[in-house]
Structure formats: C-alpha cells, structure tokens
Amino acid sequence: MSSTHEEVATVYSVQLLYVQQPKISKTGLMNCLEKSCPGIAPLDGLRDSGLLAFMHPDYANPDTKLPAQWMITPAALDDPGNISSFSASLEQSWSWPESEATVKDCAHSVSIGDILATWMPALDRLSMIQKIVAAINEVAPCDAIHWHPTEQFIDPESFSDVMESPDIDPWLVPGAVNIRHYSVAGYGNELDESSVDMIADSLGLGVLGLPDLQCHFKSLDYDSVVQWLYNHAISTFEKGVTLSEGQSIAGLKPGQVWKCRYEESMVAPKRTLIDINPGKKHAAGIRS
C-alpha cells in the first residue's frame, strides 16, 4: 500500500481571519506578488479589477496546458464569535496556544485556494500558497491564519517573520506541517486508566502527495515522539519518501528499532500513511 494521487488535495486552501473587514487593493497585491512570484499574472488580465484571481504560466498542466490558478475570496463569517467549527484546529494549534481568544473576535475572512494545481511538484505548490498568503497579509494584515491542510491556527506575525527570511525552505514555514497528538483511554476490553496511550500523527504531507506519519504508542515521552515525527516529516519534505514498507529505523533511544508499514490513518482525515511501530514494549492498540 502506498500514498495515492487521489489523496492529494484538489484544492489547497488557507483562510485569513479578521476582526475588521479587510480592504484588499488588487494593484497593491500585484505589486507584492510580482516581487515574490515573478511571472504571476491576474487571471482576467487586469491589475485593478475586483476579481482577485491569479495564474502562473510557468505552472501549466502538461496535458491540458491550463495554468495553475489561485482564487482569493473575501467574506463575512456566518456566525462570528461561534468557534465550534474551528475547535479541531484550535485544539491542535501547538505553535500558537493563545489563538482561541483572537479567533473569537474575528468576523471576516479571506480564503485563498489553488485550482488546477494537483499536478504541481509538492514544494512548488506549498511555496506558492505561502507567498500569496504573505502578500495578502502585507497589504491587508490579518489577525489569525487558519491553515486548513494542517488543521492549525498560525500567528500572522510569526508567519510573516519567517517569510521575510531570505531563501527560507517552505517546509520550515509555520503551517506547512503539524504534528497532532491525542490521548486514548478505554478501548477494546480495557476500559480503565491502564489502557491510556497516545496517538501522534503528521498533517501536511499527504495533501501534497507525500506520505504522512503516525505512531500509536504507550510508555514513551510524547514530547519526544512528537519531535521524532516532526524530524522525519521534515526529512520527507527535504529528501522525498525515504521510509518504505517493512523498513527498520532507529527509535528514540540507542538500540531501539522501529518498523514502518503503510496503513490507513487512525484519525481523520482518512488517508494512507506510514505507521511507525515502536516495538512490543511501546506499541499500543491491537498491535501490542
């Protein structure tokens, strides 16, 4: 089993949230985009129209010849102050734990999504959306960034600070990857606290055609496992897929040997990923 093209996100989308209604100048946005994305052009050919849609001829589909496109859509939030639809992302926003208070105050949004971009190389696709988000945040600074593909909120100031760094690798930009972790208590025939274990997984690779990672474990320091998964996720971005079915890799401590296998994700969204088995002593669930 391996990651399939069908699991690549049809639209890679990011949502900027605002307390006050933003005013986006298309001319100003084009000025920013032309610096960071040379060759980008307005879809309608006009620099000052109300259509916030852009294309890049360098990223034309080899079969259809249609260029990849990016749509920017301002809107009012349906139910300002009600954050229930954001709860999953707020719970896993480890880089910005104070995000909830800001999100509660937001009433407007600007959504950015790519179209006809599924075939693009993973890092080019990620880099383009990052640059467009940065450009919008420059002309109309937002209060929160909801990075949908990795289910987390990002502090706009932290995002901008990293994006201003010269030659920054896209996988190191906030939002690119998220390592989620969950406590699991009571499953199977074990319904007491003795069955508590952890699931940690990555989000951000599968939507781009690279395999995400997961580990279902017990009796291990979860901070260490989270960092271990993050390091391997970053390595996958840097080097491509280096883990394979049945492969043995070094665990957290010297002498630990962990096994890889392709498996369906235990936590939504459903996707095929690389499951890491930390060995008999630390594997949790039915594997143990």
VOGU-3710 file (C-alpha; in Angstrom, 3 decimals, decimal comma):
1> msstheevat> 0,000/0,000/0,000  1,290/3,482/-0,756  0,140/7,075/-0,963  -2,112/7,598/-3,967  -2,721/10,544/-6,242  -6,381/10,513/-5,192  -5,311/11,606/-1,698  -3,691/14,798/-2,981  -5,838/17,827/-2,092  -7,925/19,011/-5,038
11> vysvqllyvq> -7,746/22,492/-3,536  -5,044/23,548/-1,081  -6,735/26,288/0,954  -5,826/28,755/3,679  -8,161/31,165/5,475  -7,157/34,540/6,898  -9,376/35,839/9,696  -10,015/39,496/10,540  -11,659/41,398/13,363  -12,422/44,290/10,993
21> qpkisktglm> -13,443/43,927/7,339  -10,257/43,975/5,237  -9,725/46,132/2,179  -7,520/44,429/-0,398  -6,080/46,543/-3,188  -5,544/44,309/-6,209  -2,917/46,706/-7,524  -1,075/46,628/-4,215  -1,366/42,854/-4,090  0,018/42,526/-7,609
31> nclekscpgi> 2,975/44,709/-6,650  3,765/42,338/-3,775  3,203/39,164/-5,774  5,424/40,284/-8,633  8,314/40,526/-6,180  7,841/37,120/-4,580  6,286/35,213/-7,522  7,831/36,532/-10,762  5,624/35,658/-13,734  2,327/35,610/-11,839
41> apldglrdsg> -0,488/37,430/-13,639  -4,113/38,412/-12,986  -6,479/35,807/-14,420  -8,579/38,489/-16,140  -5,540/40,439/-17,348  -6,457/43,466/-15,229  -4,409/44,829/-12,337  -7,202/46,892/-10,837  -10,398/44,846/-11,216  -12,456/43,332/-8,427
51> llafmhpdya> -11,548/39,753/-9,415  -8,844/38,511/-7,046  -7,748/35,577/-9,180  -4,269/34,872/-10,475  -2,452/32,433/-12,747  1,132/31,444/-13,424  2,063/30,289/-16,950  5,210/28,563/-15,669  2,944/26,058/-13,919  0,862/24,908/-16,872
61> npdtklpaqw> -0,576/21,396/-16,790  1,454/19,349/-19,299  -1,710/17,646/-20,612  -4,343/20,412/-20,677  -1,884/23,333/-20,959  -4,082/25,224/-18,480  -2,078/27,230/-15,916  -2,396/26,706/-12,189  -4,659/29,333/-10,651  -5,246/30,882/-7,238
71> mitpaalddp> -8,557/32,349/-6,111  -8,888/34,857/-3,254  -12,353/35,244/-1,754  -13,264/37,786/0,962  -16,392/37,012/3,009  -18,111/37,675/6,311  -18,128/34,809/8,789  -21,551/33,190/9,114  -21,623/33,193/12,896  -18,962/35,493/14,393
81> gnissfsasl> -17,928/34,507/17,892  -19,038/30,899/17,471  -15,795/28,959/17,217  -17,255/25,445/17,205  -16,332/24,936/13,539  -12,727/25,800/14,418  -12,480/23,604/17,524  -10,419/20,780/15,978  -7,803/23,207/14,678  -7,740/25,255/17,878
91> eqswswpese> -7,058/22,108/19,904  -4,021/21,270/17,765  -2,540/24,766/17,342  0,563/23,987/19,366  2,645/26,863/17,976  0,019/29,441/18,981  -1,898/28,212/22,044  -3,421/31,674/22,615  -5,195/31,647/19,238  -8,698/30,981/20,598
101> atvkdcahsv> -9,116/34,442/22,126  -8,236/36,104/18,822  -10,405/33,813/16,693  -13,438/34,557/18,896  -13,182/38,240/17,982  -12,981/37,690/14,213  -15,950/38,446/11,950  -14,432/38,424/8,449  -12,273/36,139/6,364  -10,250/35,947/3,175
111> sigdilatwm> -9,914/32,459/1,704  -7,073/31,501/-0,635  -7,253/28,313/-2,671  -5,418/26,900/-5,651  -7,144/25,411/-8,692  -5,721/23,092/-11,370  -2,651/22,646/-9,191  -2,774/18,983/-8,110  -0,054/18,013/-10,576  2,403/20,674/-9,325
121> paldrlsmiq> 5,557/19,497/-7,524  4,755/19,350/-3,807  7,192/22,024/-2,674  6,327/24,410/-5,528  2,642/24,121/-4,665  3,300/24,740/-0,977  5,667/27,633/-1,667  3,223/29,419/-3,975  0,364/29,393/-1,479  2,738/30,601/1,248
131> kivaaineva> 3,879/33,539/-0,883  0,307/34,505/-1,751  -0,722/34,367/1,914  2,286/36,524/2,801  1,409/39,061/0,107  -2,199/39,375/1,288  -1,048/39,705/4,874  1,232/42,536/3,773  -1,448/44,599/2,013  -4,233/43,690/4,465
141> pcdaihwhpt> -2,716/42,396/7,742  -4,906/39,703/9,284  -5,499/38,700/12,891  -5,256/34,901/12,507  -4,301/32,388/9,837  -6,246/29,130/9,617  -4,060/26,652/7,744  -6,720/24,148/6,672  -4,464/21,352/5,301  -2,645/21,030/8,619
151> eqfidpesfs> -5,603/21,927/10,874  -3,960/24,639/12,930  -4,040/28,381/13,556  -0,899/30,378/12,899  0,136/33,685/14,427  0,322/36,101/11,431  3,303/37,941/12,897  5,291/34,719/13,308  4,359/33,674/9,771  5,467/36,998/8,295
161> dvmespdidp> 8,731/36,989/10,260  9,690/33,603/8,825  8,583/34,506/5,291  10,824/37,575/5,378  13,854/35,342/5,853  15,817/35,042/2,595  15,694/31,639/0,864  13,519/30,089/3,571  12,663/26,452/2,903  8,868/26,096/2,511
171> wlvpgavnir> 8,670/23,150/4,899  10,021/25,325/7,725  7,331/28,000/7,352  4,625/27,910/10,062  1,620/25,946/8,855  3,477/23,648/6,476  3,277/20,651/8,803  1,530/19,915/12,091  2,210/17,056/14,480  -1,071/16,350/16,245
181> hysvagygne> -1,308/14,222/19,380  -4,212/12,666/21,217  -4,726/10,698/24,403  -6,682/7,450/24,028  -8,329/5,923/27,099  -10,545/2,856/27,109  -10,765/0,682/24,032  -11,401/-2,975/23,390  -11,972/-4,811/26,658  -9,827/-2,384/28,640
191> ldessvdmia> -11,943/0,456/29,997  -9,842/1,806/32,827  -6,876/4,152/33,072  -4,437/1,314/32,432  -5,389/1,467/28,752  -4,322/5,106/28,295  -1,993/5,573/25,346  -1,192/8,204/22,723  -1,605/8,688/19,000  0,594/11,200/17,226
201> dslglgvlgl> 0,431/11,922/13,512  1,519/14,455/10,932  -0,639/16,598/8,687  0,681/18,474/5,671  2,453/15,862/3,587  -0,426/13,690/2,372  -2,305/16,616/0,827  0,770/17,263/-1,336  1,311/13,655/-2,413  3,868/12,690/0,242
211> pdlqchfksl> 3,048/10,176/2,995  2,096/11,454/6,410  3,311/9,594/9,517  1,599/8,220/12,616  2,605/6,408/15,783  0,268/4,701/18,302  2,292/4,247/21,461  2,423/3,909/25,236  5,062/4,388/27,955  7,048/6,876/25,881
221> dydsvvqwly> 7,523/10,596/26,437  5,049/12,137/23,988  7,109/15,325/23,513  9,982/13,159/22,339  7,756/11,175/19,967  6,252/14,389/18,577  9,729/15,781/17,894  10,814/12,465/16,358  7,830/12,505/13,980  8,432/16,154/13,133
231> nhaistfekg> 12,063/15,441/12,250  11,035/12,610/9,929  8,287/14,731/8,361  10,797/17,490/7,620  13,206/14,897/6,218  10,451/13,694/3,868  9,942/17,251/2,613  13,691/17,698/2,148  14,630/14,354/0,629  11,387/12,835/-0,637
241> vtlsegqsia> 9,989/9,498/0,519  12,776/7,627/2,326  10,662/5,301/4,511  9,188/2,148/2,997  7,013/-0,839/3,896  8,809/-3,124/6,349  11,768/-0,778/6,794  13,530/-0,709/10,176  14,568/2,666/11,557  16,227/3,906/14,719
251> glkpgqvwkc> 13,838/4,821/17,548  14,228/7,388/20,283  16,991/5,640/22,177  20,123/3,741/21,114  19,278/0,166/20,277  15,588/0,817/19,609  14,439/-0,474/16,236  11,033/0,656/14,976  9,201/-0,764/11,973  7,411/1,091/9,156
261> ryeesmvapk> 4,317/-0,029/7,313  1,712/1,631/5,114  -1,640/1,793/6,859  -4,889/3,743/6,872  -4,840/6,672/9,295  -6,365/6,161/12,721  -7,511/9,789/12,997  -9,361/11,815/10,335  -8,800/12,892/7,658  -8,737/9,423/6,131
271> rtlidinpgk> -5,521/8,832/4,219  -2,831/6,252/3,632  0,259/6,992/5,678  3,360/5,415/7,166  2,620/3,853/10,540  5,554/3,576/12,929  5,527/0,524/15,203  7,686/1,334/18,263  8,111/-2,316/19,254  6,333/-4,723/21,584
281> khaagirs> 7,080/-2,758/24,763  5,721/0,534/23,453  3,247/-0,363/20,678  -0,355/0,352/21,626  -3,711/-0,907/20,451  -4,217/-4,217/18,682  -0,591/-4,340/17,554  0,629/-4,947/21,096
//
